[in-house]
Amino acid sequence: MNLFQHFNDKEALQKAIACWDFIRKYLIDRENGEWYWSIRADGTVNREDDKAGFWKCPYHNGRMCMEVLMRLCLVE
C-alpha cells in the first residue's frame, strides 16, 4: 500500500489486494475469530501455532485493516 500511495505503483497495489484475498480465503477463522498463523506447504491450515503471539496479534491485524481503510478513503 505504501508503494501505491506514494509512487502510484499499480503492481504493488495488485499485490496488496492479492495478499488480502489470500487472507480472506485461507487465514480468517470465521467460526472463532482472528486469523490463523499460516498455511502449511500442503495447503492445510496451521491450527497448532497460536493465533496471537508477539509478532502477530489482534492489534497488528486490526491496525492493518484500519490503516488500509483510512488510505482507501484518501484514494480517488
PDB file of N, CA, C and O in Angstrom, chain B, residues numbered from 101:
ATOM      1  N   MET B 101       0.817  -1.190   0.000  1.00  0.00           N
ATOM      2  CA  MET B 101       0.000   0.000   0.000  1.00  0.00           C
ATOM      3  C   MET B 101       0.863   1.258   0.000  1.00  0.00           C
ATOM      4  O   MET B 101       0.498   2.263  -0.609  1.00  0.00           O
ATOM      5  N   ASN B 102       2.007   1.203   0.684  1.00  0.00           N
ATOM      6  CA  ASN B 102       2.892   2.373   0.690  1.00  0.00           C
ATOM      7  C   ASN B 102       3.375   2.706  -0.715  1.00  0.00           C
ATOM      8  O   ASN B 102       3.363   3.867  -1.124  1.00  0.00           O
ATOM      9  N   LEU B 103       3.800   1.686  -1.450  1.00  0.00           N
ATOM     10  CA  LEU B 103       4.305   1.926  -2.808  1.00  0.00           C
ATOM     11  C   LEU B 103       3.221   2.522  -3.695  1.00  0.00           C
ATOM     12  O   LEU B 103       3.489   3.420  -4.493  1.00  0.00           O
ATOM     13  N   PHE B 104       2.011   2.027  -3.557  1.00  0.00           N
ATOM     14  CA  PHE B 104       0.921   2.563  -4.369  1.00  0.00           C
ATOM     15  C   PHE B 104       0.602   3.997  -3.951  1.00  0.00           C
ATOM     16  O   PHE B 104       0.465   4.886  -4.791  1.00  0.00           O
ATOM     17  N   GLN B 105       0.488   4.204  -2.644  1.00  0.00           N
ATOM     18  CA  GLN B 105       0.096   5.526  -2.164  1.00  0.00           C
ATOM     19  C   GLN B 105       1.125   6.597  -2.509  1.00  0.00           C
ATOM     20  O   GLN B 105       0.764   7.704  -2.908  1.00  0.00           O
ATOM     21  N   HIS B 106       2.395   6.271  -2.356  1.00  0.00           N
ATOM     22  CA  HIS B 106       3.422   7.295  -2.527  1.00  0.00           C
ATOM     23  C   HIS B 106       3.978   7.387  -3.945  1.00  0.00           C
ATOM     24  O   HIS B 106       4.456   8.444  -4.357  1.00  0.00           O
ATOM     25  N   PHE B 107       3.919   6.280  -4.695  1.00  0.00           N
ATOM     26  CA  PHE B 107       4.533   6.268  -6.026  1.00  0.00           C
ATOM     27  C   PHE B 107       3.571   5.830  -7.133  1.00  0.00           C
ATOM     28  O   PHE B 107       3.974   5.657  -8.283  1.00  0.00           O
ATOM     29  N   ASN B 108       2.298   5.654  -6.774  1.00  0.00           N
ATOM     30  CA  ASN B 108       1.277   5.223  -7.731  1.00  0.00           C
ATOM     31  C   ASN B 108       1.673   3.916  -8.433  1.00  0.00           C
ATOM     32  O   ASN B 108       1.407   3.730  -9.621  1.00  0.00           O
ATOM     33  N   ASP B 109       2.307   3.022  -7.682  1.00  0.00           N
ATOM     34  CA  ASP B 109       2.755   1.738  -8.211  1.00  0.00           C
ATOM     35  C   ASP B 109       1.568   0.773  -8.237  1.00  0.00           C
ATOM     36  O   ASP B 109       1.235   0.156  -7.226  1.00  0.00           O
ATOM     37  N   LYS B 110       0.941   0.655  -9.398  1.00  0.00           N
ATOM     38  CA  LYS B 110      -0.267  -0.159  -9.527  1.00  0.00           C
ATOM     39  C   LYS B 110       0.019  -1.657  -9.347  1.00  0.00           C
ATOM     40  O   LYS B 110      -0.843  -2.399  -8.877  1.00  0.00           O
ATOM     41  N   GLU B 111       1.210  -2.094  -9.715  1.00  0.00           N
ATOM     42  CA  GLU B 111       1.581  -3.501  -9.498  1.00  0.00           C
ATOM     43  C   GLU B 111       1.635  -3.801  -7.993  1.00  0.00           C
ATOM     44  O   GLU B 111       1.198  -4.865  -7.555  1.00  0.00           O
ATOM     45  N   ALA B 112       2.164  -2.875  -7.217  1.00  0.00           N
ATOM     46  CA  ALA B 112       2.214  -3.058  -5.763  1.00  0.00           C
ATOM     47  C   ALA B 112       0.800  -3.108  -5.188  1.00  0.00           C
ATOM     48  O   ALA B 112       0.532  -3.881  -4.268  1.00  0.00           O
ATOM     49  N   LEU B 113      -0.097  -2.298  -5.718  1.00  0.00           N
ATOM     50  CA  LEU B 113      -1.488  -2.324  -5.268  1.00  0.00           C
ATOM     51  C   LEU B 113      -2.104  -3.688  -5.558  1.00  0.00           C
ATOM     52  O   LEU B 113      -2.795  -4.246  -4.706  1.00  0.00           O
ATOM     53  N   GLN B 114      -1.867  -4.224  -6.733  1.00  0.00           N
ATOM     54  CA  GLN B 114      -2.404  -5.545  -7.074  1.00  0.00           C
ATOM     55  C   GLN B 114      -1.857  -6.627  -6.146  1.00  0.00           C
ATOM     56  O   GLN B 114      -2.576  -7.559  -5.785  1.00  0.00           O
ATOM     57  N   LYS B 115      -0.596  -6.507  -5.762  1.00  0.00           N
ATOM     58  CA  LYS B 115      -0.011  -7.478  -4.827  1.00  0.00           C
ATOM     59  C   LYS B 115      -0.645  -7.345  -3.442  1.00  0.00           C
ATOM     60  O   LYS B 115      -0.889  -8.350  -2.776  1.00  0.00           O
ATOM     61  N   ALA B 116      -0.910  -6.130  -3.011  1.00  0.00           N
ATOM     62  CA  ALA B 116      -1.572  -5.923  -1.721  1.00  0.00           C
ATOM     63  C   ALA B 116      -2.981  -6.514  -1.746  1.00  0.00           C
ATOM     64  O   ALA B 116      -3.414  -7.132  -0.774  1.00  0.00           O
ATOM     65  N   ILE B 117      -3.682  -6.326  -2.839  1.00  0.00           N
ATOM     66  CA  ILE B 117      -5.030  -6.887  -2.981  1.00  0.00           C
ATOM     67  C   ILE B 117      -4.959  -8.411  -2.981  1.00  0.00           C
ATOM     68  O   ILE B 117      -5.803  -9.067  -2.371  1.00  0.00           O
ATOM     69  N   ALA B 118      -3.970  -8.977  -3.654  1.00  0.00           N
ATOM     70  CA  ALA B 118      -3.799 -10.429  -3.681  1.00  0.00           C
ATOM     71  C   ALA B 118      -3.518 -10.972  -2.279  1.00  0.00           C
ATOM     72  O   ALA B 118      -4.006 -12.043  -1.919  1.00  0.00           O
ATOM     73  N   CYS B 119      -2.735 -10.239  -1.491  1.00  0.00           N
ATOM     74  CA  CYS B 119      -2.472 -10.654  -0.104  1.00  0.00           C
ATOM     75  C   CYS B 119      -3.767 -10.681   0.693  1.00  0.00           C
ATOM     76  O   CYS B 119      -4.030 -11.634   1.426  1.00  0.00           O
ATOM     77  N   TRP B 120      -4.577  -9.633   0.550  1.00  0.00           N
ATOM     78  CA  TRP B 120      -5.845  -9.583   1.279  1.00  0.00           C
ATOM     79  C   TRP B 120      -6.779 -10.701   0.821  1.00  0.00           C
ATOM     80  O   TRP B 120      -7.466 -11.302   1.646  1.00  0.00           O
ATOM     81  N   ASP B 121      -6.814 -10.987  -0.467  1.00  0.00           N
ATOM     82  CA  ASP B 121      -7.637 -12.092  -0.968  1.00  0.00           C
ATOM     83  C   ASP B 121      -7.205 -13.417  -0.349  1.00  0.00           C
ATOM     84  O   ASP B 121      -8.047 -14.235   0.021  1.00  0.00           O
ATOM     85  N   PHE B 122      -5.891 -13.633  -0.235  1.00  0.00           N
ATOM     86  CA  PHE B 122      -5.363 -14.851   0.380  1.00  0.00           C
ATOM     87  C   PHE B 122      -5.781 -14.935   1.847  1.00  0.00           C
ATOM     88  O   PHE B 122      -6.224 -15.982   2.318  1.00  0.00           O
ATOM     89  N   ILE B 123      -5.635 -13.832   2.555  1.00  0.00           N
ATOM     90  CA  ILE B 123      -6.028 -13.794   3.973  1.00  0.00           C
ATOM     91  C   ILE B 123      -7.500 -14.140   4.110  1.00  0.00           C
ATOM     92  O   ILE B 123      -7.866 -14.984   4.928  1.00  0.00           O
ATOM     93  N   ARG B 124      -8.350 -13.496   3.318  1.00  0.00           N
ATOM     94  CA  ARG B 124      -9.795 -13.757   3.403  1.00  0.00           C
ATOM     95  C   ARG B 124     -10.123 -15.200   3.081  1.00  0.00           C
ATOM     96  O   ARG B 124     -10.975 -15.807   3.731  1.00  0.00           O
ATOM     97  N   LYS B 125      -9.451 -15.754   2.080  1.00  0.00           N
ATOM     98  CA  LYS B 125      -9.766 -17.105   1.623  1.00  0.00           C
ATOM     99  C   LYS B 125      -9.242 -18.191   2.555  1.00  0.00           C
ATOM    100  O   LYS B 125      -9.916 -19.199   2.773  1.00  0.00           O
ATOM    101  N   TYR B 126      -8.044 -17.995   3.108  1.00  0.00           N
ATOM    102  CA  TYR B 126      -7.385 -19.084   3.816  1.00  0.00           C
ATOM    103  C   TYR B 126      -7.117 -18.854   5.306  1.00  0.00           C
ATOM    104  O   TYR B 126      -7.060 -19.828   6.056  1.00  0.00           O
ATOM    105  N   LEU B 127      -6.955 -17.642   5.756  1.00  0.00           N
ATOM    106  CA  LEU B 127      -6.456 -17.424   7.112  1.00  0.00           C
ATOM    107  C   LEU B 127      -7.500 -16.995   8.139  1.00  0.00           C
ATOM    108  O   LEU B 127      -7.321 -17.253   9.329  1.00  0.00           O
ATOM    109  N   ILE B 128      -8.566 -16.360   7.723  1.00  0.00           N
ATOM    110  CA  ILE B 128      -9.555 -15.885   8.693  1.00  0.00           C
ATOM    111  C   ILE B 128     -10.332 -17.072   9.252  1.00  0.00           C
ATOM    112  O   ILE B 128     -10.857 -17.902   8.509  1.00  0.00           O
ATOM    113  N   ASP B 129     -10.391 -17.131  10.580  1.00  0.00           N
ATOM    114  CA  ASP B 129     -11.192 -18.154  11.265  1.00  0.00           C
ATOM    115  C   ASP B 129     -12.579 -17.562  11.477  1.00  0.00           C
ATOM    116  O   ASP B 129     -12.805 -16.826  12.437  1.00  0.00           O
ATOM    117  N   ARG B 130     -13.486 -17.878  10.597  1.00  0.00           N
ATOM    118  CA  ARG B 130     -14.825 -17.283  10.643  1.00  0.00           C
ATOM    119  C   ARG B 130     -15.680 -17.855  11.768  1.00  0.00           C
ATOM    120  O   ARG B 130     -16.688 -17.258  12.146  1.00  0.00           O
ATOM    121  N   GLU B 131     -15.290 -18.996  12.299  1.00  0.00           N
ATOM    122  CA  GLU B 131     -16.052 -19.612  13.382  1.00  0.00           C
ATOM    123  C   GLU B 131     -15.665 -19.043  14.753  1.00  0.00           C
ATOM    124  O   GLU B 131     -16.536 -18.753  15.573  1.00  0.00           O
ATOM    125  N   ASN B 132     -14.364 -18.885  14.999  1.00  0.00           N
ATOM    126  CA  ASN B 132     -13.891 -18.464  16.314  1.00  0.00           C
ATOM    127  C   ASN B 132     -13.210 -17.101  16.327  1.00  0.00           C
ATOM    128  O   ASN B 132     -12.779 -16.632  17.381  1.00  0.00           O
ATOM    129  N   GLY B 133     -13.109 -16.466  15.172  1.00  0.00           N
ATOM    130  CA  GLY B 133     -12.483 -15.159  15.101  1.00  0.00           C
ATOM    131  C   GLY B 133     -10.974 -15.219  14.948  1.00  0.00           C
ATOM    132  O   GLY B 133     -10.362 -16.277  15.098  1.00  0.00           O
ATOM    133  N   GLU B 134     -10.388 -14.078  14.649  1.00  0.00           N
ATOM    134  CA  GLU B 134      -8.946 -13.916  14.483  1.00  0.00           C
ATOM    135  C   GLU B 134      -8.483 -14.619  13.207  1.00  0.00           C
ATOM    136  O   GLU B 134      -9.299 -15.168  12.467  1.00  0.00           O
ATOM    137  N   TRP B 135      -7.186 -14.601  12.954  1.00  0.00           N
ATOM    138  CA  TRP B 135      -6.604 -15.223  11.764  1.00  0.00           C
ATOM    139  C   TRP B 135      -5.671 -16.333  12.189  1.00  0.00           C
ATOM    140  O   TRP B 135      -4.958 -16.214  13.185  1.00  0.00           O
ATOM    141  N   TYR B 136      -5.678 -17.418  11.426  1.00  0.00           N
ATOM    142  CA  TYR B 136      -4.705 -18.482  11.668  1.00  0.00           C
ATOM    143  C   TYR B 136      -3.312 -17.958  11.360  1.00  0.00           C
ATOM    144  O   TYR B 136      -3.154 -16.996  10.607  1.00  0.00           O
ATOM    145  N   TRP B 137      -2.301 -18.596  11.945  1.00  0.00           N
ATOM    146  CA  TRP B 137      -0.923 -18.149  11.806  1.00  0.00           C
ATOM    147  C   TRP B 137      -0.420 -18.311  10.379  1.00  0.00           C
ATOM    148  O   TRP B 137       0.239 -17.422   9.841  1.00  0.00           O
ATOM    149  N   SER B 138      -0.740 -19.470   9.757  1.00  0.00           N
ATOM    150  CA  SER B 138      -0.165 -19.732   8.434  1.00  0.00           C
ATOM    151  C   SER B 138      -0.872 -20.897   7.756  1.00  0.00           C
ATOM    152  O   SER B 138      -1.745 -21.548   8.330  1.00  0.00           O
ATOM    153  N   ILE B 139      -0.468 -21.131   6.535  1.00  0.00           N
ATOM    154  CA  ILE B 139      -0.878 -22.293   5.749  1.00  0.00           C
ATOM    155  C   ILE B 139       0.364 -23.148   5.551  1.00  0.00           C
ATOM    156  O   ILE B 139       1.444 -22.636   5.255  1.00  0.00           O
ATOM    157  N   ARG B 140       0.201 -24.449   5.717  1.00  0.00           N
ATOM    158  CA  ARG B 140       1.335 -25.361   5.515  1.00  0.00           C
ATOM    159  C   ARG B 140       1.619 -25.537   4.029  1.00  0.00           C
ATOM    160  O   ARG B 140       0.812 -25.153   3.181  1.00  0.00           O
ATOM    161  N   ALA B 141       2.772 -26.120   3.725  1.00  0.00           N
ATOM    162  CA  ALA B 141       3.171 -26.356   2.332  1.00  0.00           C
ATOM    163  C   ALA B 141       2.155 -27.218   1.597  1.00  0.00           C
ATOM    164  O   ALA B 141       2.008 -27.100   0.381  1.00  0.00           O
ATOM    165  N   ASP B 142       1.450 -28.087   2.325  1.00  0.00           N
ATOM    166  CA  ASP B 142       0.452 -28.948   1.672  1.00  0.00           C
ATOM    167  C   ASP B 142      -0.897 -28.255   1.498  1.00  0.00           C
ATOM    168  O   ASP B 142      -1.845 -28.859   0.996  1.00  0.00           O
ATOM    169  N   GLY B 143      -0.989 -26.979   1.912  1.00  0.00           N
ATOM    170  CA  GLY B 143      -2.213 -26.205   1.718  1.00  0.00           C
ATOM    171  C   GLY B 143      -3.183 -26.254   2.875  1.00  0.00           C
ATOM    172  O   GLY B 143      -4.220 -25.593   2.823  1.00  0.00           O
ATOM    173  N   THR B 144      -2.889 -27.015   3.924  1.00  0.00           N
ATOM    174  CA  THR B 144      -3.788 -27.080   5.075  1.00  0.00           C
ATOM    175  C   THR B 144      -3.492 -25.933   6.038  1.00  0.00           C
ATOM    176  O   THR B 144      -2.389 -25.388   6.068  1.00  0.00           O
ATOM    177  N   VAL B 145      -4.498 -25.589   6.814  1.00  0.00           N
ATOM    178  CA  VAL B 145      -4.367 -24.511   7.787  1.00  0.00           C
ATOM    179  C   VAL B 145      -3.529 -24.987   8.967  1.00  0.00           C
ATOM    180  O   VAL B 145      -3.725 -26.091   9.475  1.00  0.00           O
ATOM    181  N   ASN B 146      -2.607 -24.154   9.390  1.00  0.00           N
ATOM    182  CA  ASN B 146      -1.793 -24.433  10.576  1.00  0.00           C
ATOM    183  C   ASN B 146      -2.624 -24.076  11.799  1.00  0.00           C
ATOM    184  O   ASN B 146      -2.754 -22.903  12.149  1.00  0.00           O
ATOM    185  N   ARG B 147      -3.181 -25.085  12.442  1.00  0.00           N
ATOM    186  CA  ARG B 147      -4.014 -24.861  13.624  1.00  0.00           C
ATOM    187  C   ARG B 147      -3.243 -25.089  14.918  1.00  0.00           C
ATOM    188  O   ARG B 147      -3.801 -24.919  16.002  1.00  0.00           O
ATOM    189  N   GLU B 148      -1.978 -25.469  14.826  1.00  0.00           N
ATOM    190  CA  GLU B 148      -1.184 -25.746  16.022  1.00  0.00           C
ATOM    191  C   GLU B 148      -0.565 -24.482  16.639  1.00  0.00           C
ATOM    192  O   GLU B 148      -0.544 -24.334  17.861  1.00  0.00           O
ATOM    193  N   ASP B 149      -0.071 -23.587  15.803  1.00  0.00           N
ATOM    194  CA  ASP B 149       0.547 -22.367  16.338  1.00  0.00           C
ATOM    195  C   ASP B 149      -0.532 -21.417  16.846  1.00  0.00           C
ATOM    196  O   ASP B 149      -1.661 -21.407  16.354  1.00  0.00           O
ATOM    197  N   ASP B 150      -0.159 -20.629  17.832  1.00  0.00           N
ATOM    198  CA  ASP B 150      -1.094 -19.658  18.402  1.00  0.00           C
ATOM    199  C   ASP B 150      -1.577 -18.687  17.333  1.00  0.00           C
ATOM    200  O   ASP B 150      -0.823 -18.297  16.442  1.00  0.00           O
ATOM    201  N   LYS B 151      -2.831 -18.309  17.436  1.00  0.00           N
ATOM    202  CA  LYS B 151      -3.342 -17.281  16.529  1.00  0.00           C
ATOM    203  C   LYS B 151      -2.738 -15.927  16.872  1.00  0.00           C
ATOM    204  O   LYS B 151      -2.510 -15.100  15.989  1.00  0.00           O
ATOM    205  N   ALA B 152      -2.486 -15.710  18.124  1.00  0.00           N
ATOM    206  CA  ALA B 152      -1.895 -14.445  18.553  1.00  0.00           C
ATOM    207  C   ALA B 152      -0.564 -14.732  19.235  1.00  0.00           C
ATOM    208  O   ALA B 152      -0.429 -15.691  19.995  1.00  0.00           O
ATOM    209  N   GLY B 153       0.380 -13.910  18.956  1.00  0.00           N
ATOM    210  CA  GLY B 153       1.696 -14.051  19.563  1.00  0.00           C
ATOM    211  C   GLY B 153       2.386 -12.706  19.532  1.00  0.00           C
ATOM    212  O   GLY B 153       1.771 -11.689  19.212  1.00  0.00           O
ATOM    213  N   PHE B 154       3.670 -12.704  19.866  1.00  0.00           N
ATOM    214  CA  PHE B 154       4.411 -11.452  19.949  1.00  0.00           C
ATOM    215  C   PHE B 154       4.387 -10.680  18.626  1.00  0.00           C
ATOM    216  O   PHE B 154       4.217  -9.461  18.636  1.00  0.00           O
ATOM    217  N   TRP B 155       4.553 -11.358  17.497  1.00  0.00           N
ATOM    218  CA  TRP B 155       4.625 -10.673  16.196  1.00  0.00           C
ATOM    219  C   TRP B 155       3.304 -10.678  15.438  1.00  0.00           C
ATOM    220  O   TRP B 155       3.181 -10.036  14.395  1.00  0.00           O
ATOM    221  N   LYS B 156       2.319 -11.397  15.960  1.00  0.00           N
ATOM    222  CA  LYS B 156       1.020 -11.422  15.295  1.00  0.00           C
ATOM    223  C   LYS B 156      -0.039 -11.461  16.388  1.00  0.00           C
ATOM    224  O   LYS B 156      -0.154 -12.435  17.131  1.00  0.00           O
ATOM    225  N   CYS B 157      -0.784 -10.412  16.468  1.00  0.00           N
ATOM    226  CA  CYS B 157      -1.833 -10.364  17.481  1.00  0.00           C
ATOM    227  C   CYS B 157      -2.993  -9.550  16.925  1.00  0.00           C
ATOM    228  O   CYS B 157      -2.859  -8.939  15.865  1.00  0.00           O
ATOM    229  N   PRO B 158      -4.118  -9.530  17.612  1.00  0.00           N
ATOM    230  CA  PRO B 158      -5.259  -8.756  17.118  1.00  0.00           C
ATOM    231  C   PRO B 158      -4.908  -7.297  16.832  1.00  0.00           C
ATOM    232  O   PRO B 158      -5.482  -6.685  15.932  1.00  0.00           O
ATOM    233  N   TYR B 159      -3.979  -6.748  17.583  1.00  0.00           N
ATOM    234  CA  TYR B 159      -3.591  -5.359  17.337  1.00  0.00           C
ATOM    235  C   TYR B 159      -3.049  -5.186  15.928  1.00  0.00           C
ATOM    236  O   TYR B 159      -3.463  -4.276  15.209  1.00  0.00           O
ATOM    237  N   HIS B 160      -2.129  -6.049  15.530  1.00  0.00           N
ATOM    238  CA  HIS B 160      -1.497  -5.898  14.218  1.00  0.00           C
ATOM    239  C   HIS B 160      -2.492  -6.124  13.080  1.00  0.00           C
ATOM    240  O   HIS B 160      -2.502  -5.368  12.109  1.00  0.00           O
ATOM    241  N   ASN B 161      -3.308  -7.136  13.190  1.00  0.00           N
ATOM    242  CA  ASN B 161      -4.301  -7.394  12.148  1.00  0.00           C
ATOM    243  C   ASN B 161      -5.303  -6.252  12.052  1.00  0.00           C
ATOM    244  O   ASN B 161      -5.602  -5.761  10.963  1.00  0.00           O
ATOM    245  N   GLY B 162      -5.818  -5.835  13.209  1.00  0.00           N
ATOM    246  CA  GLY B 162      -6.782  -4.729  13.217  1.00  0.00           C
ATOM    247  C   GLY B 162      -6.160  -3.430  12.737  1.00  0.00           C
ATOM    248  O   GLY B 162      -6.783  -2.676  11.989  1.00  0.00           O
ATOM    249  N   ARG B 163      -4.942  -3.171  13.162  1.00  0.00           N
ATOM    250  CA  ARG B 163      -4.248  -1.946  12.737  1.00  0.00           C
ATOM    251  C   ARG B 163      -4.065  -1.925  11.229  1.00  0.00           C
ATOM    252  O   ARG B 163      -4.262  -0.891  10.591  1.00  0.00           O
ATOM    253  N   MET B 164      -3.687  -3.076  10.649  1.00  0.00           N
ATOM    254  CA  MET B 164      -3.520  -3.157   9.194  1.00  0.00           C
ATOM    255  C   MET B 164      -4.836  -2.830   8.495  1.00  0.00           C
ATOM    256  O   MET B 164      -4.863  -2.059   7.536  1.00  0.00           O
ATOM    257  N   CYS B 165      -5.912  -3.414   8.976  1.00  0.00           N
ATOM    258  CA  CYS B 165      -7.215  -3.177   8.338  1.00  0.00           C
ATOM    259  C   CYS B 165      -7.623  -1.713   8.448  1.00  0.00           C
ATOM    260  O   CYS B 165      -8.094  -1.124   7.475  1.00  0.00           O
ATOM    261  N   MET B 166      -7.447  -1.130   9.616  1.00  0.00           N
ATOM    262  CA  MET B 166      -7.798   0.282   9.784  1.00  0.00           C
ATOM    263  C   MET B 166      -6.918   1.179   8.919  1.00  0.00           C
ATOM    264  O   MET B 166      -7.393   2.157   8.343  1.00  0.00           O
ATOM    265  N   GLU B 167      -5.641   0.841   8.833  1.00  0.00           N
ATOM    266  CA  GLU B 167      -4.706   1.622   8.019  1.00  0.00           C
ATOM    267  C   GLU B 167      -5.113   1.602   6.546  1.00  0.00           C
ATOM    268  O   GLU B 167      -5.110   2.636   5.877  1.00  0.00           O
ATOM    269  N   VAL B 168      -5.461   0.426   6.055  1.00  0.00           N
ATOM    270  CA  VAL B 168      -5.862   0.297   4.649  1.00  0.00           C
ATOM    271  C   VAL B 168      -7.167   1.042   4.398  1.00  0.00           C
ATOM    272  O   VAL B 168      -7.290   1.757   3.403  1.00  0.00           O
ATOM    273  N   LEU B 169      -8.140   0.882   5.287  1.00  0.00           N
ATOM    274  CA  LEU B 169      -9.410   1.593   5.119  1.00  0.00           C
ATOM    275  C   LEU B 169      -9.203   3.099   5.104  1.00  0.00           C
ATOM    276  O   LEU B 169      -9.801   3.803   4.290  1.00  0.00           O
ATOM    277  N   MET B 170      -8.368   3.591   5.989  1.00  0.00           N
ATOM    278  CA  MET B 170      -8.095   5.021   6.045  1.00  0.00           C
ATOM    279  C   MET B 170      -7.470   5.486   4.718  1.00  0.00           C
ATOM    280  O   MET B 170      -7.843   6.528   4.179  1.00  0.00           O
ATOM    281  N   ARG B 171      -6.535   4.713   4.214  1.00  0.00           N
ATOM    282  CA  ARG B 171      -5.853   5.098   2.973  1.00  0.00           C
ATOM    283  C   ARG B 171      -6.809   5.014   1.779  1.00  0.00           C
ATOM    284  O   ARG B 171      -6.749   5.857   0.885  1.00  0.00           O
ATOM    285  N   LEU B 172      -7.677   4.021   1.754  1.00  0.00           N
ATOM    286  CA  LEU B 172      -8.607   3.895   0.631  1.00  0.00           C
ATOM    287  C   LEU B 172      -9.560   5.079   0.562  1.00  0.00           C
ATOM    288  O   LEU B 172     -10.002   5.464  -0.520  1.00  0.00           O
ATOM    289  N   CYS B 173      -9.871   5.651   1.705  1.00  0.00           N
ATOM    290  CA  CYS B 173     -10.730   6.838   1.723  1.00  0.00           C
ATOM    291  C   CYS B 173     -10.035   8.040   1.110  1.00  0.00           C
ATOM    292  O   CYS B 173     -10.692   8.986   0.676  1.00  0.00           O
ATOM    293  N   LEU B 174      -8.689   8.008   1.072  1.00  0.00           N
ATOM    294  CA  LEU B 174      -7.927   9.113   0.513  1.00  0.00           C
ATOM    295  C   LEU B 174      -7.640   8.925  -0.971  1.00  0.00           C
ATOM    296  O   LEU B 174      -7.278   9.879  -1.659  1.00  0.00           O
ATOM    297  N   VAL B 175      -7.802   7.682  -1.474  1.00  0.00           N
ATOM    298  CA  VAL B 175      -7.517   7.387  -2.881  1.00  0.00           C
ATOM    299  C   VAL B 175      -8.740   7.715  -3.712  1.00  0.00           C
ATOM    300  O   VAL B 175      -9.865   7.377  -3.343  1.00  0.00           O
ATOM    301  N   GLU B 176      -8.515   8.372  -4.825  1.00  0.00           N
ATOM    302  CA  GLU B 176      -9.653   8.714  -5.692  1.00  0.00           C
ATOM    303  C   GLU B 176      -9.892   7.621  -6.702  1.00  0.00           C
ATOM    304  O   GLU B 176     -10.806   7.726  -7.520  1.00  0.00           O
TER     305      GLU B 176
END
